[in-house]
């Protein structure tokens, strides 16, 4: 018995030692300690190398003539051709259900392969026009703006009789909301938006106005999307919100779209939607290549600097990814450049460099408008534009009075359209 008790006491003491060691190891912050072998292999690994080859510098983008020539050969016809009226024949029986869903307080969002413009216009003319006022928004057009949409809605008789304290788009949307809330028996509004996932409807102001109108029980929204990531444009609350009671003059506490999703596959070509697209490059962004003749053709007469070509589509992509202060600075530079063109009565403004603005003048205007208060801030805002070739700079002279000048390498009419779209966002 004595021997057994001694063995148990020894095992207990060993167990306590093990627990103590475990607690000591658990208290250490570094659980895994590298060995000498690990250190050898880590030090022997070569430094990572990144290739400097860029696809745009290796393969030149197609010009408009080359793009047309590549599509000129006849495309072999399919064995089973799709009838031209297939989409209307297949989807027209669902028009009655779509109309009932709108009357039940939902808004309709259509997705699917193929252009949905023709079939939605037919739905608007055959059903919506018989139940109220219809406004169709072609947001795929480059010159489309939200203010143009609201102005079209305000042509409905009676809306302009209501007071409008301010001309900004928020007040316009609020007046439209109040009008259709006051006269529900006589007036209903159907807004058909082609490509609601267009960049113009991604801004904060545009989303705020649409969210307000979408939840009015007497305003019905019919829209289409074509981008695969379109659902990421809205939060789950905005997607699932239901239409609520009218709140005249007050703040609507909850806003959303009350969407019902429908597959509207038509297999129709996007001929109207893509007629304004830049076919010379896949992404439509700025491209870099050599060749003076091609450069002149792609830039519409504006001579590129350092081989960088800038298109209107590329400029819009760049402006969509910068901050509000950077957009305001770009608007100041563009407005001054257009004013210089107007002073000389240059209608085309092909040579944008001759209308360059001095950096000291731009800095003074930016400081007066509270865009940037020091040199570091303004150069940080200009850095994004310079990296993508949207703003060019050069040294002017070498004597007294010399300095840096800045300009935007775009023709006058293109720059005016871009500034107009920036103004509509503010």
C-alpha positions in Angstrom: 0.0 0.0 0.0 2.9 2.3 0.8 4.4 1.8 -2.6 1.1 2.5 -4.4 0.6 5.7 -2.5 4.1 6.8 -3.3 3.6 6.2 -7.0 0.4 8.2 -7.0 2.0 11.1 -5.3 4.8 11.1 -7.8 2.4 11.0 -10.8 0.4 13.9 -9.2 3.5 15.9 -8.8 4.5 15.2 -12.4 1.0 16.3 -13.6 1.3 19.6 -11.7 4.6 20.2 -13.4 3.1 19.6 -16.8 0.2 22.0 -16.1 2.7 24.7 -15.0 4.8 24.3 -18.1 1.6 24.5 -20.2 0.6 27.7 -18.5 4.0 29.2 -19.0 4.0 28.4 -22.7 0.5 29.7 -23.1 1.6 33.0 -21.6 4.3 33.5 -24.2 3.2 35.8 -27.1 5.3 34.0 -29.7 3.9 30.5 -30.1 6.0 29.4 -33.1 9.8 30.0 -33.1 11.6 29.7 -36.4 14.5 27.3 -36.6 17.9 27.9 -38.2 16.7 26.0 -41.3 13.7 28.4 -41.6 16.0 31.4 -41.4 18.3 30.0 -44.0 15.6 29.4 -46.6 13.9 32.8 -45.9 17.2 34.7 -46.5 18.0 32.7 -49.6 14.7 33.5 -51.4 15.2 35.8 -54.3 13.5 39.2 -54.2 10.1 39.3 -56.0 10.3 40.7 -59.5 7.5 42.4 -61.3 7.4 42.7 -65.1 7.4 46.2 -66.6 5.5 45.1 -69.7 2.1 46.7 -70.0 -0.4 45.2 -72.4 -1.4 48.6 -73.8 2.2 49.3 -74.8 2.7 45.9 -76.5 -0.6 45.8 -78.5 -1.9 48.9 -80.1 -5.7 49.5 -79.8 -7.8 49.5 -83.0 -8.8 52.7 -84.7 -12.4 53.2 -85.8 -11.5 52.1 -89.4 -9.7 49.0 -88.2 -12.5 48.1 -86.0 -15.0 48.5 -88.8 -12.8 46.5 -91.2 -12.5 43.6 -88.7 -16.3 43.3 -88.5 -16.9 43.7 -92.2 -16.7 40.0 -93.2 -20.0 38.2 -93.0 -20.6 36.4 -89.8 -21.8 32.8 -90.4 -25.5 32.6 -89.7 -26.7 30.3 -87.0 -28.4 27.1 -88.0 -31.4 28.1 -85.8 -32.1 31.8 -86.2 -34.0 33.7 -83.6 -37.1 35.5 -84.9 -37.0 39.3 -84.7 -40.2 39.5 -82.7 -39.3 36.6 -80.3 -38.8 38.9 -77.3 -42.2 40.6 -77.7 -44.1 37.4 -78.4 -42.5 35.7 -75.3 -42.8 38.6 -72.8 -45.9 40.4 -73.9 -48.3 38.0 -72.0 -46.6 39.1 -68.8 -47.4 42.8 -69.3 -50.7 42.4 -67.3 -48.9 40.9 -64.4 -46.3 43.7 -64.5 -49.1 46.3 -64.4 -50.7 44.6 -61.4 -47.4 44.4 -59.5 -47.0 48.2 -60.0 -50.5 48.8 -58.7 -49.7 46.7 -55.6 -46.9 49.1 -54.6 -43.8 47.5 -56.1 -41.2 48.9 -58.5 -40.0 46.6 -61.3 -36.3 45.9 -62.1 -35.5 43.9 -65.2 -32.3 42.0 -65.9 -31.2 39.5 -68.5 -29.2 39.1 -71.7 -30.0 41.4 -74.5 -31.3 44.9 -75.0 -34.5 45.6 -73.0 -35.1 49.0 -74.5 -37.7 48.1 -77.1 -39.8 45.8 -75.0 -39.9 48.2 -72.0 -40.9 51.1 -74.4 -43.7 48.8 -75.7 -44.9 48.1 -72.1 -44.9 51.9 -71.4 -46.9 52.7 -74.4 -49.4 49.9 -74.2 -50.1 49.8 -70.4 -48.5 52.6 -68.5 -49.6 55.4 -70.8 -53.3 54.4 -70.2 -52.9 54.7 -66.4 -51.0 57.9 -66.0 -48.1 60.1 -67.2 -45.0 58.3 -68.6 -41.4 59.6 -68.7 -38.7 57.5 -70.3 -35.0 58.1 -69.4 -32.3 56.9 -71.7 -29.5 57.0 -69.2 -27.1 55.2 -71.5 -26.6 58.4 -73.5 -23.5 60.4 -72.6 -25.3 63.7 -72.4 -28.1 62.5 -70.1 -28.4 64.2 -66.7 -30.7 63.8 -63.7 -31.8 67.4 -63.9 -33.0 66.7 -67.5 -35.1 63.8 -66.1 -36.7 66.0 -63.4 -37.3 68.8 -65.8 -39.2 66.4 -68.1 -41.4 65.3 -65.2 -42.1 68.9 -64.3 -43.8 69.3 -67.7 -46.7 67.4 -66.3 -49.5 70.1 -65.9 -49.8 71.4 -62.4 -46.4 70.6 -61.0 -45.0 74.0 -61.5 -47.9 75.6 -59.7 -46.4 74.3 -56.4 -43.8 76.6 -54.8 -40.1 75.8 -55.4 -37.8 77.3 -52.8 -34.7 76.4 -54.6 -33.7 75.2 -58.1 -31.5 72.4 -57.0 -32.4 68.8 -57.8 -33.3 67.8 -54.3 -36.0 70.5 -54.1 -37.2 69.6 -57.6 -37.6 65.9 -56.5 -39.4 67.0 -53.3 -41.9 69.1 -55.3 -42.6 66.2 -57.7 -43.1 63.9 -54.7 -45.6 66.4 -53.0 -47.5 66.9 -56.3 -48.3 63.2 -56.9 -49.1 62.8 -53.2 -51.6 65.7 -53.2 -53.5 64.5 -56.3 -53.5 60.7 -56.3 -56.8 60.2 -58.0 -56.0 62.3 -61.1 -52.3 61.8 -61.6 -49.9 58.8 -61.6 -46.4 58.8 -62.8 -44.5 56.0 -64.5 -40.7 56.5 -64.8 -39.1 54.1 -67.2 -35.3 54.1 -66.8 -33.1 52.3 -69.3 -29.9 51.2 -67.6 -30.4 52.5 -64.1 -26.9 51.2 -63.3 -25.4 53.9 -65.5 -22.8 56.2 -63.8 -25.2 59.1 -63.7 -27.4 57.3 -61.1 -24.5 56.2 -58.9 -23.9 59.6 -57.4 -25.2 60.4 -53.9 -27.6 63.1 -55.1 -29.1 61.0 -57.9 -29.7 58.1 -55.5 -31.3 60.3 -52.9 -33.7 61.8 -55.4 -34.7 58.4 -56.9 -35.1 56.9 -53.4 -37.5 59.6 -52.6 -39.6 59.2 -55.7 -39.5 55.4 -55.7 -41.4 55.1 -52.4 -44.3 57.4 -53.4 -47.3 55.1 -53.8 -48.4 57.1 -56.9 -45.0 57.1 -58.6 -44.0 53.8 -60.3 -40.5 53.0 -61.3 -39.7 50.6 -64.2 -35.9 50.1 -64.8 -33.4 47.8 -66.4 -29.9 46.8 -65.5 -27.2 45.1 -67.7 -24.1 45.0 -65.4 -23.5 41.8 -63.4 -22.6 43.7 -60.3 -25.7 46.0 -60.4 -27.2 44.6 -57.1 -24.1 46.0 -55.3 -25.2 49.5 -56.1 -27.9 49.4 -53.3 -28.0 48.3 -49.8 -30.2 45.5 -48.6 -32.5 48.0 -46.8 -32.9 49.9 -50.1 -33.6 46.8 -52.0 -36.3 45.4 -49.7 -38.0 48.6 -48.6 -41.8 48.8 -49.1 -43.8 51.9 -50.1 -45.0 53.9 -47.2 -47.7 56.5 -46.3 -47.4 60.0 -47.8 -45.4 62.5 -45.8 -46.2 66.0 -47.1 -43.5 68.5 -46.4 -41.7 66.3 -43.9 -38.6 64.2 -44.0 -39.1 60.6 -45.3 -37.5 58.5 -42.6 -37.0 55.4 -44.7 -36.2 55.3 -48.3 -35.8 52.4 -50.8 -36.8 51.1 -54.1 -39.3 48.2 -53.3 -37.9 46.2 -56.2 -39.4 43.2 -57.8 -36.8 41.4 -60.0 -37.8 39.9 -63.4 -35.8 38.1 -66.0 -36.4 39.9 -69.3 -33.9 38.1 -71.6 -34.4 39.3 -75.2 -31.2 38.3 -76.9 -31.5 41.5 -78.9 -28.3 43.5 -79.8 -27.3 46.5 -77.8 -27.2 48.7 -80.9 -28.8 51.8 -79.5 -27.1 51.5 -76.1 -23.6 51.1 -77.6 -23.8 53.6 -80.4 -22.0 56.2 -78.3 -19.4 53.8 -76.9 -15.7 54.2 -77.8 -15.0 51.1 -80.0 -11.3 51.9 -80.4 -10.4 50.2 -77.2 -12.0 47.4 -75.0 -12.2 49.4 -71.8 -12.8 52.8 -73.3 -10.1 54.2 -71.1 -7.0 56.2 -72.1 -4.5 54.2 -74.2 -0.9 54.7 -74.9 0.7 53.9 -78.3 2.8 55.5 -81.0 1.9 56.9 -84.5 1.0 60.5 -85.2 -1.7 59.8 -87.7 -3.6 57.4 -85.4 -3.2 59.8 -82.5 -4.8 62.6 -84.4 -7.7 60.4 -85.4 -8.3 59.1 -81.9 -8.1 62.4 -80.1 -10.3 64.3 -82.6 -7.5 66.7 -83.5 -6.0 67.2 -80.0 -2.3 66.4 -80.2 -1.5 64.0 -77.4 1.4 64.7 -75.0 3.9 62.0 -74.1 1.9 59.5 -76.3 -1.1 59.7 -73.9 -4.5 59.7 -75.6 -7.5 61.0 -73.7 -11.1 60.3 -74.7 -14.3 61.6 -73.1 -15.2 58.2 -71.8 -11.8 57.8 -70.1 -12.1 61.3 -68.5 -15.5 60.3 -67.1 -14.0 57.1 -65.6 -11.2 59.1 -64.0 -13.5 61.7 -62.6 -15.8 59.0 -61.1 -13.0 57.7 -59.0 -11.7 60.9 -57.4 -12.8 63.0 -54.5 -15.2 65.9 -54.5 -12.4 68.4 -54.0 -10.5 67.0 -57.0 -13.7 67.3 -59.1 -14.1 70.9 -58.1 -10.4 71.7 -58.9 -10.9 70.0 -62.4 -14.0 72.1 -62.9 -12.1 75.3 -62.1 -9.3 74.4 -64.5 -11.7 73.4 -67.3 -13.9 76.5 -66.9 -10.9 78.8 -67.2 -9.7 76.9 -70.3 -13.1 77.2 -71.9 -13.2 81.0 -71.1 -9.8 81.4 -72.8 -11.2 79.6 -75.9 -14.3 81.9 -75.9 -12.1 85.0 -75.6 -10.3 84.0 -78.8 -13.5 82.8 -80.4 -12.1 79.3 -81.0 -15.1 77.1 -81.6 -13.2 73.9 -81.8 -10.4 74.3 -79.3 -8.3 71.6 -80.9 -4.9 72.8 -79.6 -5.7 72.8 -75.9 -2.1 73.6 -74.8 -2.3 77.2 -76.0 -5.0 77.8 -73.5 -3.0 76.5 -70.6 -3.5 78.1 -67.2 -0.6 79.2 -64.9 -0.2 77.1 -61.8 0.0 80.2 -59.6 -3.4 81.4 -61.0 -5.0 78.0 -60.4 -3.6 77.9 -56.9 -5.0 81.3 -56.1 -8.5 80.4 -57.4 -8.4 77.1 -55.5 -7.5 78.8 -52.3 -10.3 81.5 -52.7 -12.8 78.7 -53.3 -11.6 76.7 -50.3 -10.5 73.7 -52.4 -6.9 73.7 -51.3 -5.0 76.0 -48.9 -1.4 75.0 -49.6 0.8 73.8 -52.3 1.0 70.2 -51.0 -2.8 69.8 -51.0 -3.3 71.1 -54.6 -0.5 69.0 -56.0 -2.0 66.0 -54.3 -5.3 66.7 -56.0 -3.6 67.2 -59.4 -1.5 64.0 -59.0 -4.4 61.7 -59.8 -5.2 63.6 -63.0 -1.6 63.8 -64.1 -1.0 60.1 -63.6 -3.8 59.3 -66.0 -3.1 62.0 -68.5 -6.3 64.0 -67.8 -4.3 67.1 -66.9 -1.0 68.0 -68.6 1.7 70.3 -67.3 4.8 72.0 -68.8 7.3 74.6 -67.8 6.8 77.9 -69.5 9.9 80.0 -70.1 13.1 80.2 -68.1 13.3 83.9 -67.1 11.4 86.1 -64.7 7.7 85.5 -64.8 8.1 81.8 -65.9 6.4 78.9 -64.2 4.3 75.8 -64.7 1.2 75.8 -66.8 -1.6 73.3 -66.8 -4.2 72.3 -69.4 -6.8 69.5 -70.1 -6.1 67.7 -73.4 -9.7 67.7 -74.7 -11.5 69.4 -77.4 -13.8 72.3 -76.4 -17.2 70.5 -77.0 -16.0 67.4 -75.1 -14.8 69.4 -72.2 -18.1 71.3 -72.0 -20.1 68.1 -71.8 -17.9 66.8 -69.0 -18.2 70.0 -67.0 -21.9 69.9 -67.5 -22.1 66.4 -66.1 -20.0 67.5 -63.1 -22.3 70.4 -62.5 -25.4 68.2 -62.5 -23.9 66.0 -59.8 -23.4 69.0 -57.4 
